[in-house]
Amino acid sequence: MQEFVVGITGTSGSGKTTLITAMLPWFRERGLRVNVVKHSHHPLELEPPAKDSARFRAAGASEVMVASPYRFAIVHELRGDAEPTLAEQLARLAPAELTLVEGFRSDAIPRIEVYRPVHGREPYYPCDPSIVALATDRNTDAALPCLPLNHPPEVAQFILALRERHTGKRMLHPAAHRHGFRAPDAS
């Protein structure tokens, strides 16, 4: 089960992956198990076509697991079936205290929008009620909390505070309270 799921959204090239990558060590240092789900609109090719695992898929295997002493990966061929929903994808993951999602913009999960006005693109937040904060490199007049994109630990602290507010579970790190979120009283 995924304890808390939060999306990182934004236009192409805005820095979503860079932000997630920068926050992961911070979460890990605090003892959190974190999963990441990234949606891609492109075909996934995880191995060269001549490798055994690719040959198994090409020959008709529904799923192929490649395993080593260091990691494993499962490649599932849809073969015309509908793309699994985010909920279905999350159910396949190992349990974690936090799951970060890049993509799946139509799913109703709280999101932080990575917004860079210099890119000249309109932000999503005015039309997307699932966006709860902006991570940005410029001052904006948004009514949402604006987090410094160039300081990933502060964005990570906000996420932990948001997690606490949604789950009622106390944080592992007291800095998460910086944004004023508190767990409800257990009365």
Backbone torsions as a table, in degrees:
resi	resn	phi	psi	omega
1	MET	NA	140.7	177.4
2	GLN	-93.9	115.9	-174.3
3	GLU	-64.6	-43.3	179.9
4	PHE	-148.4	133.7	-178.0
5	VAL	-120.4	129.5	176.8
6	VAL	-135.2	140.1	-179.7
7	GLY	-95.4	147.8	170.6
8	ILE	-115.6	114.7	-174.0
9	THR	-122.9	165.9	178.4
10	GLY	157.4	169.7	-179.3
11	THR	-72.1	164.3	179.1
12	SER	-58.4	133.5	178.1
13	GLY	81.7	5.5	-177.0
14	SER	-77.7	-20.5	179.1
15	GLY	114.1	19.6	-178.8
16	LYS	-60.2	-52.7	-178.1
17	THR	-64.2	-39.9	178.4
18	THR	-61.3	-43.1	179.1
19	LEU	-63.8	-48.2	-179.9
20	ILE	-59.1	-46.6	-179.5
21	THR	-60.2	-37.7	180.0
22	ALA	-72.8	-29.9	-178.8
23	MET	-81.1	-27.9	-174.4
24	LEU	-55.7	-47.4	178.1
25	PRO	-61.8	-35.9	179.3
26	TRP	-61.9	-46.4	177.8
27	PHE	-63.4	-44.1	-177.4
28	ARG	-62.7	-40.4	177.7
29	GLU	-59.3	-24.4	-179.0
30	ARG	-96.8	9.8	173.8
31	GLY	82.7	12.7	-179.9
32	LEU	-87.0	137.3	168.8
33	ARG	-85.0	124.6	-176.6
34	VAL	-126.4	130.0	172.1
35	ASN	-105.1	156.9	175.3
36	VAL	-131.0	133.9	172.9
37	VAL	-118.9	125.1	177.5
38	LYS	-120.8	127.1	176.5
39	HIS	-89.8	140.4	177.1
40	SER	-127.5	140.5	175.5
41	HIS	-90.1	-2.4	-177.3
42	HIS	-103.6	154.7	175.3
43	PRO	-61.1	140.9	178.6
44	LEU	-91.0	124.4	173.7
45	GLU	-123.8	100.7	-175.5
46	LEU	-92.8	-12.6	179.4
47	GLU	-144.0	154.4	178.1
48	PRO	-62.1	146.9	-176.1
49	PRO	-55.6	-27.9	-177.0
50	ALA	-83.9	-8.6	-178.8
51	LYS	-71.7	154.4	-176.8
52	ASP	-55.1	-45.2	-176.4
53	SER	-62.7	-38.8	177.3
54	ALA	-68.5	-36.2	178.4
55	ARG	-66.3	-37.9	177.2
56	PHE	-61.8	-44.0	179.3
57	ARG	-64.1	-45.7	-179.2
58	ALA	-62.0	-29.4	-179.8
59	ALA	-81.7	-7.8	174.3
60	GLY	122.2	1.7	178.8
61	ALA	-62.6	137.3	177.1
62	SER	-72.1	-44.6	176.9
63	GLU	-135.0	146.2	174.7
64	VAL	-129.7	127.0	174.1
65	MET	-105.3	130.6	173.1
66	VAL	-109.9	123.2	-174.8
67	ALA	-128.6	145.4	175.7
68	SER	-142.6	175.8	176.2
69	PRO	-67.0	-7.9	-173.4
70	TYR	-110.5	-29.3	-178.1
71	ARG	-168.8	169.0	172.1
72	PHE	-141.8	158.3	177.9
73	ALA	-140.4	142.7	175.8
74	ILE	-116.2	127.7	175.3
75	VAL	-111.4	121.1	-178.3
76	HIS	-110.0	123.9	178.5
77	GLU	-87.7	125.1	178.9
78	LEU	-75.8	-33.2	177.4
79	ARG	46.4	48.7	176.7
80	GLY	92.9	-12.3	176.4
81	ASP	-69.5	160.1	177.9
82	ALA	-64.4	147.1	175.6
83	GLU	-62.8	132.8	178.8
84	PRO	-61.5	147.3	176.9
85	THR	-71.4	167.8	175.7
86	LEU	-59.0	-43.6	179.8
87	ALA	-58.7	-41.2	178.5
88	GLU	-66.8	-38.1	177.8
89	GLN	-66.2	-43.1	-179.9
90	LEU	-61.7	-36.6	-179.0
91	ALA	-64.1	-21.5	-179.7
92	ARG	-83.3	-14.7	-176.6
93	LEU	-82.3	156.5	171.8
94	ALA	-66.1	152.2	178.9
95	PRO	-58.8	145.2	178.2
96	ALA	-151.8	154.9	176.2
97	GLU	-74.2	-24.4	-176.6
98	LEU	-147.4	135.1	173.2
99	THR	-125.8	123.8	176.9
100	LEU	-96.6	134.6	-176.8
101	VAL	-121.3	125.6	172.6
102	GLU	-110.7	118.9	-175.0
103	GLY	102.2	-159.8	-177.9
104	PHE	52.1	46.6	-173.9
105	ARG	-64.2	-20.6	-178.3
106	SER	-85.4	-7.0	179.1
107	ASP	-82.6	143.0	-175.8
108	ALA	-85.5	82.0	173.0
109	ILE	-129.1	152.8	176.3
110	PRO	-63.5	141.3	-175.8
111	ARG	-134.1	150.8	169.6
112	ILE	-111.6	126.4	179.0
113	GLU	-92.7	126.8	171.2
114	VAL	-84.3	115.1	-173.0
115	TYR	-128.8	123.7	177.1
116	ARG	-122.3	101.9	-178.7
117	PRO	-56.0	-28.9	-178.1
118	VAL	-62.6	-21.3	178.3
119	HIS	-72.4	-13.8	176.9
120	GLY	74.5	12.9	179.1
121	ARG	-101.9	149.0	178.1
122	GLU	-70.8	141.4	177.1
123	PRO	-73.7	161.2	177.8
124	TYR	-84.3	-28.9	-167.3
125	TYR	-57.5	-32.0	-179.5
126	PRO	-63.6	-25.8	-177.2
127	CYS	-111.6	4.7	-176.3
128	ASP	-126.2	100.7	-177.7
129	PRO	-69.1	-10.4	178.3
130	SER	-77.9	-13.3	-179.9
131	ILE	-80.1	120.9	-174.9
132	VAL	-105.6	-11.4	-179.6
133	ALA	-164.4	162.4	173.8
134	LEU	-113.2	140.3	166.8
135	ALA	-109.2	113.3	-170.4
136	THR	-140.6	159.3	178.1
137	ASP	-104.9	9.7	179.4
138	ARG	-139.0	156.7	173.2
139	ASN	-69.9	139.4	176.5
140	THR	-133.4	165.9	177.2
141	ASP	-99.5	23.4	-179.0
142	ALA	-64.3	146.3	177.0
143	ALA	-80.4	-2.2	179.8
144	LEU	-91.7	160.2	171.3
145	PRO	-58.8	135.0	177.9
146	CYS	-110.2	120.1	-176.8
147	LEU	-106.5	146.4	-178.3
148	PRO	-74.8	109.8	-178.9
149	LEU	-56.5	-34.7	-177.3
150	ASN	-83.9	8.6	175.1
151	HIS	-131.3	75.4	-176.0
152	PRO	-52.9	-34.5	178.3
153	PRO	-59.5	-32.8	178.4
154	GLU	-70.5	-37.2	175.2
155	VAL	-64.7	-42.3	179.0
156	ALA	-62.5	-40.7	177.5
157	GLN	-61.8	-41.0	177.7
158	PHE	-61.1	-42.8	179.8
159	ILE	-62.3	-42.6	178.1
160	LEU	-64.0	-38.8	177.3
161	ALA	-65.5	-40.3	177.3
162	LEU	-63.9	-41.7	177.3
163	ARG	-59.5	-45.0	179.4
164	GLU	-61.2	-43.0	-179.2
165	ARG	-63.6	-39.1	-177.5
166	HIS	-79.5	-33.9	-175.6
167	THR	-100.8	-19.1	-175.2
168	GLY	76.1	6.1	-178.9
169	LYS	-93.8	134.3	179.1
170	ARG	-64.0	149.0	-178.5
171	MET	-80.1	155.9	175.2
172	LEU	-80.2	-13.6	-175.2
173	HIS	-133.7	121.8	-175.1
174	PRO	-63.7	-19.8	-179.7
175	ALA	-64.1	-16.6	-179.8
176	ALA	-65.1	-18.8	-179.4
177	HIS	-79.4	-3.5	-176.5
178	ARG	-55.2	-32.5	-177.0
179	HIS	-91.8	12.4	171.8
180	GLY	82.6	8.3	178.0
181	PHE	-84.9	138.0	177.5
182	ARG	-132.8	147.2	175.4
183	ALA	-69.9	146.4	177.7
184	PRO	-64.9	149.1	176.8
185	ASP	-63.6	142.7	180.0
186	ALA	-87.2	65.2	179.8
187	SER	-108.0	NA	NA
